[in-house]
Amino acid sequence: MKPGIHPEYYEVSVHCACGAEWKTRSTKKDLHLEICNNCHPFFTGRQKLIDTEGRVDRFTKKFGAQTVEARKAAAKEAKAKKASAKKAN
């Protein structure tokens, strides 16, 4: 590294609006955040899906509330029907 061209690198304490605090390193002397992984709705599980103009309802009516388990069960059922149809012939 060339001397004199890099910014100072400080050990700082990061403060979030929710009260969380942790230490890290940064070129800024202090960091204040509005939101962090402790209070962000995505990470806390409090995230709500916003239904704009009924699009979510329309989608669930069209395709149904599909889950991985439901798709696996439907595939297993279709496979069993196909196998029983082959035995009948």
C-alpha positions as CSV (number, residue, x, y, z in Angstrom):
1,M,0.0,0.0,0.0
2,K,1.2,3.5,-0.8
3,P,1.6,5.7,2.2
4,G,-0.6,8.8,2.4
5,I,-3.3,7.9,-0.1
6,H,-5.6,5.7,2.1
7,P,-8.1,7.1,4.5
8,E,-7.9,6.4,8.2
9,Y,-9.5,3.2,9.4
10,Y,-11.1,3.4,12.8
11,E,-12.6,0.9,15.2
12,V,-16.1,2.3,15.7
13,S,-19.2,1.5,17.7
14,V,-22.3,1.3,15.5
15,H,-25.6,2.5,17.1
16,C,-29.0,1.6,15.7
17,A,-32.3,3.5,16.5
18,C,-33.7,0.3,18.1
19,G,-30.9,0.4,20.7
20,A,-28.6,-2.3,19.2
21,E,-24.9,-1.6,19.4
22,W,-21.9,-3.4,18.1
23,K,-18.3,-2.8,17.2
24,T,-16.8,-2.8,13.7
25,R,-14.2,-0.9,11.6
26,S,-14.9,2.0,9.3
27,T,-13.5,5.1,7.7
28,K,-16.1,7.2,9.5
29,K,-15.6,7.9,13.2
30,D,-19.2,7.1,14.3
31,L,-22.1,5.3,12.6
32,H,-25.7,5.8,13.5
33,L,-28.3,3.6,11.7
34,E,-32.1,3.9,11.4
35,I,-32.6,0.2,10.9
36,C,-30.5,-3.0,11.4
37,N,-30.9,-6.8,11.3
38,N,-32.3,-6.7,14.9
39,C,-35.3,-4.5,14.0
40,H,-35.8,-4.9,10.2
41,P,-39.2,-6.5,9.5
42,F,-37.7,-9.1,7.0
43,F,-35.3,-10.5,9.6
44,T,-37.7,-10.3,12.5
45,G,-40.6,-12.1,10.7
46,R,-43.0,-9.2,11.1
47,Q,-43.0,-8.3,7.4
48,K,-46.4,-7.9,5.9
49,L,-47.3,-8.5,2.2
50,I,-48.9,-5.3,0.9
51,D,-51.8,-6.2,-1.4
52,T,-51.9,-3.5,-4.1
53,E,-55.3,-3.5,-5.9
54,G,-56.1,-7.1,-5.0
55,R,-53.2,-8.6,-6.9
56,V,-52.3,-11.1,-4.2
57,D,-55.9,-12.2,-3.9
58,R,-56.2,-12.5,-7.7
59,F,-53.0,-14.6,-7.9
60,T,-54.1,-17.0,-5.1
61,K,-57.5,-17.4,-6.8
62,K,-55.9,-18.2,-10.1
63,F,-53.1,-20.5,-8.9
64,G,-54.2,-21.4,-5.4
65,A,-52.1,-21.1,-2.2
66,Q,-49.4,-23.5,-3.4
67,T,-46.7,-24.8,-1.0
68,V,-43.8,-27.1,-1.6
69,E,-45.5,-29.8,0.5
70,A,-48.7,-29.5,-1.6
71,R,-46.8,-29.8,-4.9
72,K,-44.9,-32.8,-3.6
73,A,-48.1,-34.5,-2.5
74,A,-49.7,-33.8,-5.9
75,A,-46.7,-35.2,-7.8
76,K,-46.8,-38.3,-5.6
77,E,-50.5,-38.7,-6.2
78,A,-50.1,-38.3,-10.0
79,K,-47.3,-40.8,-10.0
80,A,-49.4,-43.3,-8.1
81,K,-52.4,-42.8,-10.5
82,K,-50.1,-43.3,-13.5
83,A,-48.7,-46.5,-11.9
84,S,-52.2,-47.9,-11.2
85,A,-53.3,-47.1,-14.7
86,K,-50.4,-49.1,-16.1
87,K,-51.2,-52.1,-13.9
88,A,-54.9,-52.0,-15.1
89,N,-53.8,-52.2,-18.8
